[in-house]
Amino acid sequence: MTLRTMSDSHAPGLVIQGFAPPLQLSAFKLIAFDMDSTLINIECVDEIAAAAGRKAEVAAITEAAMRGEITDYKESLRQRVALLKGVPVSALHEVVDTRLQLNPGAETLVRAAQAAGLKTLLVSGGFTFFTDRIRDRLGIDFTRSNVLAVEDGLLNGRMVDQPWGDICDGEEKMKMLLATCKQLHIDPRQAIAVGDGANDLPMMGVSGLSVAYHAKPKVRDQAMVAINGGGLDRLLEVVQP
């Protein structure tokens, strides 16, 4: 695999492996995004935990999971969600209102992809409370994420099983990307997958173009494109509209 660092071409913070840019965005038919720390600026589970006074504890588990140091993502998420027991749903609204923002360049990239005719997919190990809002804001076509269980206006420390399974982990992200490709009658090589954590590697591995955004070292090393500086729209320097 060849390695090219685009800082040599006056584009610092952009690393390309395995192909010579530029590509055409219209050559692809689907772009799939992780949410937390990729499309948005926060890890939602960590911010919810702040309302329970347990942010540091939860964030440490999140960091280890994203770095690939915890191999059982499902169990790590169950542990984190259990620590959220008793947090009022109002705290989730506060996260949305005061802390959640799209990452720089996120909307620009999504709009460019949509204008080029690509369908959009949001696959997250996070929660529908947040993915639904990002979906509606950006006009995302397909989503998959987890449902927090609520009793009497409080999180009960568990998640709700869904028809497709229990938890959206890395394997489920990959399955959803492949299922969406099948639904669209396209080859997975016509899909772009964008993420930052170890649980994004399975979907990145089956896509035609894998993109790491300010990602963990393990993810940067395996991605075809690593955006280490600037916003998500830097992908448009590589895959041109």
WOZI-V863024 format. One record per run of one state. SS is the DSSP state (H for helix, E for strand, - for the rest). FROM is the first residue (numbers start at 1). TO is the last residue. If there is no record, write none. Layout:
# WOZI-V863024
SS|FROM|TO, SS|FROM|TO
This chain:
# WOZI-V863024
-|1|2, E|3|5, H|6|9, -|10|13, E|14|17, -|18|22, E|23|24, H|25|27, -|28|29, E|30|33, -|34|35, E|36|36, -|37|39, E|40|40, -|41|43, H|44|50, -|51|54, H|55|66, -|67|72, H|73|82, -|83|87, E|88|88, H|89|98, -|99|101, E|102|102, -|103|105, H|106|115, -|116|118, E|119|127, H|128|138, -|139|141, E|142|151, -|152|153, E|154|160, -|161|161, E|162|162, -|163|164, E|165|165, -|166|169, H|170|184, -|185|187, H|188|190, E|191|195, -|196|197, H|198|206, -|207|208, E|209|213, -|214|216, H|217|222, -|223|224, E|225|227, -|228|231, H|232|237, -|238|238, E|239|240, -|241|241
